[in-house]
Amino acid sequence: MQQLFFVRHGETEWNAARRVQGQWNSDLNALGREQAAINGQFLASQKIEALFASPLDRTMQTAEIINQHLNLTVNQDDRLMEWDCGDWSGYLYDEVMEKWPLEWQAWQDDRFHYRGPNCENFPDMIVRSTPFLAEIVSRPERNIAIVSHGMIGKIMVAQLLKLSEQQTLGFHQGNDIVFRLSLQAEAVEVSHFISGDGPNPGLHA
C-alpha cells in the first residue's frame, strides 16, 4: 500500500489579507511557519520517504520547515504550482469583484469550467497535474509527502478519489490540514489531520 500525504503551505501574509496569490509569491506569516512546523513533526511520525513541493516561495518555505524534521531532498516540480489566476493576481478579492464584476459572477456561476481573464480553469489544472500523479503512484516509495496549494491540491486529491465536479468543489483544505490518501489495489481511502491531530475520516469540508 502506498500513502500520499497532501500538505497545503502554511498561511501567508496574502492569505490573511484575502489577496489573490495564484502563481505570484508571498511569504509565510508567523502562523504559517508554526503550521509548517507542526506538520513537519506530524510527517516525521509517518515515515515519509520522499518529499515533493511546488517551487513557489510559500510552498518552498513550508517544505524547508517540514524538512527540518525529515532530512530528505525537496523535489521541486512546476506542475504543483497553484492555479494561475492571470489578471486577478495580486489584487484583493474585494478588488477583483469590483474591477471585474461580470467575470467574477461568471466564475461564481461555474467555478469548475470558467476561465477568468488569462486564468486557468479546473480542467487546465487536471491536464497539468495528471502526469505528475501518474509518476508519483509508480514510484517505489510507500510514504510520500506533496507540498502544494489549496486549488491544485484539491484537484490532485479529487483525481485520485475520482470525485465528480460538484464533489471536487465541495471540500476545502485549510493551511493546517493534511490529507492522507491510502492507495490500495481496489480502492483509495482518504483521511485528514488537523494540526497533526487525527486521523479523521474522509475529507474536510
C-alpha positions in Angstrom: 0.0 0.0 0.0 1.2 3.5 -0.9 0.3 6.5 1.2 0.3 10.0 -0.2 0.2 13.0 2.1 -1.1 16.2 0.5 0.1 19.2 2.5 -1.0 22.8 1.9 1.5 25.5 2.5 1.2 27.4 5.8 -0.8 30.7 6.0 0.8 33.6 4.1 0.6 37.3 4.5 -1.6 37.4 1.4 -3.9 34.6 2.7 -4.5 36.7 5.8 -5.2 39.8 3.8 -7.5 37.9 1.3 -5.3 38.8 -1.6 -5.3 36.6 -4.8 -1.9 34.8 -4.9 -2.1 32.3 -7.7 1.4 31.8 -9.1 2.7 35.0 -7.5 4.8 34.9 -4.4 4.2 35.8 -0.9 5.8 34.8 2.4 4.6 32.7 5.2 3.5 34.7 8.2 4.2 33.7 11.8 1.1 31.4 12.0 2.1 29.8 8.7 5.6 29.0 9.9 4.0 27.4 13.0 1.6 25.4 10.9 4.5 24.1 8.8 6.5 23.1 11.9 3.5 21.2 13.3 3.0 19.4 10.0 6.8 18.6 9.9 6.6 16.9 13.3 3.5 15.0 12.2 5.0 13.9 8.9 8.2 12.7 10.8 5.9 10.2 12.6 4.6 8.9 9.2 7.9 7.6 7.9 8.0 9.8 4.8 10.4 8.6 2.2 10.1 11.3 -0.5 9.2 14.9 -0.4 7.8 17.0 -3.4 6.9 20.7 -3.5 5.7 23.4 -5.7 8.6 25.8 -6.5 6.7 28.9 -5.3 8.1 30.8 -2.3 5.4 29.9 0.2 5.5 26.1 -0.6 9.3 26.0 -0.6 9.3 27.8 2.8 6.8 25.3 4.1 8.8 22.4 2.7 12.0 23.6 4.1 10.5 23.9 7.6 8.9 20.4 7.2 12.2 19.0 6.0 13.9 20.0 9.2 12.1 17.0 10.6 12.6 14.7 7.7 16.1 15.4 6.2 15.1 14.5 2.7 15.7 16.0 -0.7 13.0 18.6 -1.6 12.0 17.7 -5.2 10.6 20.8 -6.8 8.0 20.3 -9.6 6.4 23.1 -11.6 3.3 21.0 -12.1 2.5 21.6 -8.5 2.2 25.3 -8.8 -1.1 26.9 -7.8 -3.9 27.9 -10.1 -2.8 30.6 -12.5 -5.2 33.4 -11.8 -4.0 35.6 -14.6 -5.0 39.3 -14.4 -6.5 38.8 -11.0 -3.1 38.1 -9.4 -2.1 40.4 -6.6 -5.5 42.0 -6.1 -7.6 41.7 -3.0 -10.6 39.5 -3.6 -12.8 42.6 -3.0 -10.9 44.5 -5.7 -11.4 41.7 -8.2 -15.1 41.7 -7.6 -15.2 45.5 -8.1 -12.9 45.6 -11.1 -14.2 42.6 -12.9 -17.9 42.2 -11.8 -19.1 40.3 -14.8 -16.2 38.0 -14.9 -16.3 37.4 -11.2 -20.0 36.5 -11.4 -19.3 34.1 -14.3 -16.7 32.4 -12.2 -19.1 32.1 -9.3 -21.7 30.6 -11.6 -19.2 28.0 -13.0 -16.1 27.7 -10.9 -15.1 24.5 -12.5 -15.0 25.5 -16.2 -14.9 29.2 -16.3 -11.6 30.9 -17.1 -11.2 34.5 -15.8 -9.0 36.9 -17.8 -5.8 34.9 -18.6 -6.7 32.4 -15.8 -6.6 28.6 -15.7 -9.7 26.6 -15.0 -10.0 23.3 -13.3 -9.7 21.2 -16.5 -6.4 23.1 -17.2 -5.1 22.1 -13.8 -6.2 18.5 -14.3 -4.2 18.3 -17.5 -1.2 19.8 -15.8 -1.2 17.6 -12.7 -2.3 14.2 -14.2 1.2 13.3 -15.4 2.7 14.2 -12.0 0.2 11.9 -10.3 1.0 9.1 -12.7 4.7 9.4 -11.9 4.1 9.5 -8.2 1.9 6.4 -7.9 4.5 4.5 -9.9 7.3 5.4 -7.5 8.8 2.7 -5.2 8.4 4.8 -2.0 5.5 3.8 0.2 5.0 7.2 2.0 5.3 10.4 0.0 4.5 14.0 1.0 3.4 16.6 -1.5 3.5 20.2 -0.5 1.3 22.3 -2.8 -1.6 24.7 -2.7 -5.3 25.0 -2.0 -6.6 24.6 -5.5 -4.1 22.3 -7.2 -4.0 20.2 -4.1 -7.8 19.8 -4.3 -7.5 18.9 -8.0 -5.0 16.1 -7.3 -6.9 14.6 -4.4 -10.1 14.7 -6.4 -8.5 12.9 -9.3 -7.2 10.1 -7.1 -10.6 9.7 -5.4 -12.5 10.0 -8.8 -14.7 12.7 -7.5 -17.4 14.5 -9.6 -17.1 18.2 -10.4 -19.6 19.0 -7.6 -17.7 16.9 -5.1 -14.4 18.5 -6.1 -15.8 21.9 -5.4 -17.4 20.8 -2.2 -14.3 20.4 0.0 -11.6 22.7 1.2 -8.1 22.2 2.5 -7.1 24.8 5.2 -3.5 25.7 5.8 -3.3 23.4 8.8 -4.8 20.3 7.2 -3.1 17.3 5.7 -5.0 14.8 3.5 -3.7 11.2 3.6 -4.7 9.0 0.7 -4.1 5.3 1.1 -3.8 3.7 -2.4 -4.8 0.0 -2.4 -5.5 -2.3 -5.3 -9.2 -2.0 -5.1 -9.8 1.5 -3.7 -8.4 4.7 -2.4 -9.1 5.6 1.3 -8.9 9.2 2.5 -8.5 10.7 5.9 -7.3 14.1 7.2 -5.3 15.5 10.0 -5.8 19.0 11.6 -2.7 20.5 13.1 -1.3 17.0 13.3 -4.3 15.5 15.1 -6.1 12.6 13.5 -6.7 10.6 11.5 -10.2 11.9 10.9 -12.3 10.0 8.4 -12.9 11.4 4.9 -12.3 14.9 3.5 -12.6 18.1 5.5 -15.5 20.3 4.3 
